[in-house]
Amino acid sequence: MNDIFKAMNDPVRREILTMLRKSDMTAGDIAANFEMTAPSISHHLDKLKRAGLVSTVKQGQFVLYSINTTIIDDLLQYILQFK
């Protein structure tokens, strides 16, 4: 759970999750929405992937990123236990 909260602590990563909620995207598609270098975007995507918040599927030469709704559901259950 700590890795999830650490990953979500960054506003760029939260924005990436918001974009992925709408549709799956490649790293290039994601990067086009930010004014930062490709390695910086890759770093953010790696943090999200390590936390289990996104999953990847290779499609030809591209990697498609999608939000991992199972982890999001687990996170919500965790938070709701304190209600």
ABEGO torsion letter per residue (X at the ends): XAAAAAAAABAAAAAAAAAAAABBBBAAAAAAABBBBAAAAAAAAAAAAAAGABBBBBBEABBBBBBBAAAAAAAAAAAAAAX
